[in-house]
Structure formats: C-alpha cells, structure tokens
C-alpha cells in the first residue's frame, strides 16, 4: 500500500520508475502516465505509430497462417494422390483436422470434373 501511495503522490515528478517500484504493474502505470503527459499532436503520432505496428504484426500473422494453411493443403493433396491412407491417417500425418482433409478431397473432386 505504501508503494501505491508513494507512486500516486510523486507520479508527476518522477522521470523513471524507482527501483523499489520496479515491478510490472508499476512499470505499466508509469508508461500510461508518460503517454498521458504527451501533447495532443505527440499522442496522435504515438497512437498512429502503435496502429502501424499492430497492423504490420497482423499482416505478418495473417501471412504466416495462410502460408501454413497452403502448405497443409499441398501436403494433404500429395498424400491423397500418392497414398491409400484413410482421411484420419492423413489428418494425423499432416497435423490437420479430418474435416480439412475432407474439404481438400472435395475440392480435388470438383477440379476433376
């Protein structure tokens, strides 16, 4: 409780988190107060940079996920063409769901028509 009182009382004069407050929750509060001190233009620039960072991370995550899905699709397709394994075995080997294998099989059958 004393740490909280100290932090609240001296927040406006602190330049960095004192070592005795060096815990994650106090660091987070300190970061929030730093953002709150920014002028409107600075805060808008900060928020824009955060949004750009998050957008970039989301784009990478989406690309990674789509790449894994495509690789899984191709692997399942090859197993379907080159083996006589049942769907459960293919799903196990490809680390995908049986439903995914069934969708690939249905997709390949549509393309054959």
Residue frames as qw, qx, qy, qz and C-alpha x, y, z in Angstrom:
[[0.000, 0.885, 0.465, 0.000, 0.00, 0.00, 0.00],
 [0.331, -0.758, 0.096, 0.553, 2.88, 2.35, 0.77],
 [0.400, -0.074, 0.586, 0.700, 4.27, 1.89, -2.72],
 [0.158, 0.653, 0.649, 0.356, 0.94, 2.84, -4.25],
 [0.191, -0.920, -0.257, 0.228, 0.69, 5.94, -2.10],
 [0.410, -0.534, 0.322, 0.665, 4.24, 6.96, -2.99],
 [0.348, 0.207, 0.671, 0.621, 3.56, 6.44, -6.68],
 [0.049, 0.798, 0.564, 0.205, 0.34, 8.45, -6.65],
 [0.298, -0.876, -0.112, 0.362, 1.89, 11.27, -4.63],
 [0.312, -0.635, 0.410, 0.576, 5.08, 11.60, -6.71],
 [0.687, 0.400, 0.564, 0.223, 3.96, 10.48, -10.18],
 [0.357, 0.921, 0.140, 0.070, 4.17, 13.96, -11.68],
 [0.128, -0.900, 0.409, 0.077, 7.79, 14.44, -10.57],
 [0.755, -0.241, 0.580, 0.185, 9.22, 11.03, -11.46],
 [0.331, 0.645, -0.502, -0.472, 11.40, 10.69, -14.56],
 [0.534, 0.197, -0.808, -0.155, 11.69, 6.92, -14.29],
 [0.828, -0.421, -0.279, -0.243, 10.34, 4.11, -12.17],
 [0.260, -0.704, 0.596, -0.286, 12.26, 3.94, -8.87],
 [0.352, 0.272, -0.896, -0.008, 13.95, 0.60, -8.27],
 [0.183, 0.051, 0.842, -0.504, 11.74, -0.24, -5.30],
 [0.617, 0.413, 0.284, -0.607, 8.72, 0.14, -7.62],
 [0.242, 0.456, -0.712, -0.476, 10.34, -1.89, -10.38],
 [0.431, 0.176, 0.876, -0.127, 7.50, -4.34, -10.83],
 [0.181, 0.282, 0.736, 0.589, 5.46, -4.92, -13.94],
 [0.048, -0.791, -0.609, -0.012, 2.31, -3.22, -12.67],
 [0.234, -0.801, -0.057, 0.548, 4.20, -0.08, -11.66],
 [0.296, -0.209, 0.550, 0.753, 6.04, 0.00, -14.98],
 [0.125, 0.513, 0.748, 0.402, 2.73, -0.23, -16.81],
 [0.134, -0.879, -0.405, 0.215, 1.24, 2.61, -14.78],
 [0.316, -0.611, 0.213, 0.694, 4.36, 4.68, -15.42],
 [0.259, 0.086, 0.675, 0.685, 4.09, 4.09, -19.18],
 [0.023, 0.727, 0.663, 0.175, 0.43, 5.09, -19.12],
 [0.218, -0.861, -0.186, 0.420, 1.28, 8.29, -17.29],
 [0.347, -0.335, 0.433, 0.761, 4.03, 9.04, -19.82],
 [0.154, 0.389, 0.712, 0.564, 1.50, 8.79, -22.66],
 [0.127, -0.829, -0.540, 0.074, -0.97, 10.90, -20.72],
 [0.319, -0.690, 0.021, 0.650, 1.63, 13.68, -20.44],
 [0.405, 0.106, 0.547, 0.725, 2.07, 13.93, -24.21],
 [0.264, 0.381, -0.013, -0.886, 0.68, 16.90, -26.08],
 [0.744, 0.408, 0.334, -0.411, -2.22, 16.19, -28.41],
 [0.591, 0.674, -0.384, -0.221, -0.02, 16.08, -31.54],
 [0.031, 0.495, -0.860, 0.121, 2.53, 13.83, -29.85],
 [0.559, 0.022, 0.737, -0.378, -0.18, 11.49, -28.58],
 [0.764, 0.521, 0.089, -0.370, -1.73, 11.27, -32.05],
 [0.438, 0.648, -0.617, -0.085, 1.67, 10.45, -33.55],
 [0.218, -0.330, 0.878, -0.270, 2.29, 7.86, -30.83],
 [0.687, 0.218, 0.558, -0.410, -1.10, 6.25, -31.40],
 [0.697, 0.622, -0.194, -0.300, -0.53, 6.24, -35.17],
 [0.229, 0.568, -0.790, 0.027, 2.81, 4.50, -34.69],
 [0.434, -0.109, 0.825, -0.345, 1.18, 1.91, -32.43],
 [0.759, 0.423, 0.271, -0.414, -1.55, 1.31, -35.00],
 [0.554, 0.655, -0.478, -0.187, 1.06, 0.89, -37.75],
 [0.055, -0.426, 0.886, -0.178, 2.97, -1.56, -35.57],
 [0.581, 0.100, 0.702, -0.399, -0.18, -3.58, -34.83],
 [0.731, 0.560, -0.003, -0.390, -1.24, -3.54, -38.50],
 [0.373, 0.614, -0.690, -0.083, 2.16, -4.81, -39.56],
 [0.242, -0.244, 0.898, -0.276, 2.10, -7.55, -36.93],
 [0.695, 0.295, 0.481, -0.445, -1.40, -8.59, -38.00],
 [0.651, 0.625, -0.298, -0.311, -0.29, -8.71, -41.64],
 [0.168, 0.495, -0.850, 0.060, 2.66, -10.95, -40.72],
 [0.440, -0.041, 0.804, -0.398, 0.44, -13.19, -38.60],
 [0.743, 0.451, 0.206, -0.449, -2.10, -13.50, -41.42],
 [0.533, 0.628, -0.532, -0.194, 0.61, -14.29, -43.98],
 [0.062, -0.374, 0.904, -0.198, 2.12, -16.90, -41.67],
 [0.589, 0.144, 0.659, -0.445, -1.27, -18.52, -41.05],
 [0.732, 0.559, -0.017, -0.388, -2.14, -18.52, -44.76],
 [0.331, 0.604, -0.720, -0.083, 1.26, -19.98, -45.60],
 [0.271, -0.189, 0.902, -0.278, 0.74, -22.79, -43.11],
 [0.691, 0.342, 0.439, -0.461, -2.73, -23.45, -44.49],
 [0.638, 0.634, -0.312, -0.308, -1.42, -23.58, -48.06],
 [0.131, 0.485, -0.863, 0.059, 1.43, -25.88, -47.05],
 [0.464, 0.006, 0.794, -0.391, -1.05, -28.11, -45.23],
 [0.726, 0.491, 0.135, -0.462, -3.32, -28.14, -48.27],
 [0.516, 0.618, -0.562, -0.187, -0.47, -29.16, -50.57],
 [0.089, -0.346, 0.910, -0.209, 0.73, -31.84, -48.16],
 [0.606, 0.192, 0.635, -0.439, -2.76, -33.32, -47.82],
 [0.685, 0.590, -0.126, -0.408, -3.22, -33.15, -51.59],
 [0.323, 0.552, -0.766, -0.066, 0.02, -35.08, -52.13],
 [0.283, -0.142, 0.894, -0.317, -0.96, -37.70, -49.57],
 [0.692, 0.361, 0.383, -0.495, -4.36, -38.11, -51.20],
 [0.651, 0.624, -0.312, -0.300, -2.81, -38.58, -54.64],
 [0.396, 0.558, -0.725, 0.076, 0.13, -40.75, -53.64],
 [0.064, -0.152, 0.912, -0.377, -1.17, -42.99, -50.87],
 [0.480, -0.358, -0.695, -0.398, -4.15, -45.10, -49.99],
 [0.155, -0.085, -0.674, 0.717, -4.30, -43.72, -46.46],
 [0.155, -0.722, -0.667, -0.103, -7.69, -43.04, -44.93],
 [0.009, 0.830, 0.091, 0.550, -8.63, -39.48, -44.00],
 [0.652, -0.758, 0.010, -0.028, -7.86, -39.94, -40.31],
 [0.824, -0.175, 0.151, 0.517, -4.30, -41.10, -41.06],
 [0.425, 0.545, 0.179, 0.700, -3.72, -38.21, -43.47],
 [0.280, -0.879, -0.091, -0.374, -5.05, -35.75, -40.89],
 [0.779, -0.588, 0.072, 0.205, -2.69, -37.20, -38.30],
 [0.749, 0.068, 0.197, 0.629, 0.34, -37.06, -40.62],
 [0.265, 0.581, 0.208, 0.741, -0.43, -33.52, -41.79],
 [0.218, -0.286, -0.524, 0.772, -1.42, -32.24, -38.33],
 [0.306, -0.094, -0.210, -0.924, -4.77, -31.04, -39.64],
 [0.583, 0.078, 0.553, -0.589, -8.36, -31.94, -38.89],
 [0.393, 0.220, 0.871, 0.195, -10.21, -34.74, -40.64],
 [0.325, 0.809, 0.402, -0.279, -12.66, -32.06, -41.76],
 [0.045, 0.781, -0.375, -0.496, -9.79, -30.25, -43.52],
 [0.259, -0.189, 0.878, 0.355, -8.80, -33.46, -45.33],
 [0.377, 0.527, 0.761, -0.041, -12.41, -33.96, -46.42],
 [0.236, 0.875, 0.100, -0.410, -12.53, -30.40, -47.75],
 [0.065, -0.593, 0.638, 0.488, -9.33, -30.92, -49.74],
 [0.332, 0.102, 0.916, 0.199, -10.69, -34.18, -51.12],
 [0.350, 0.725, 0.561, -0.194, -13.96, -32.48, -52.13],
 [0.111, 0.843, -0.192, -0.490, -12.04, -29.60, -53.71],
 [0.170, -0.378, 0.800, 0.433, -9.92, -32.00, -55.74],
 [0.363, 0.358, 0.857, 0.066, -13.01, -33.88, -56.89],
 [0.294, 0.839, 0.274, -0.366, -14.58, -30.60, -58.06],
 [0.023, 0.733, -0.467, -0.494, -11.45, -29.80, -60.05],
 [0.329, -0.090, 0.894, 0.289, -11.52, -33.24, -61.73],
 [0.430, 0.595, 0.665, -0.139, -14.97, -32.54, -63.17]]
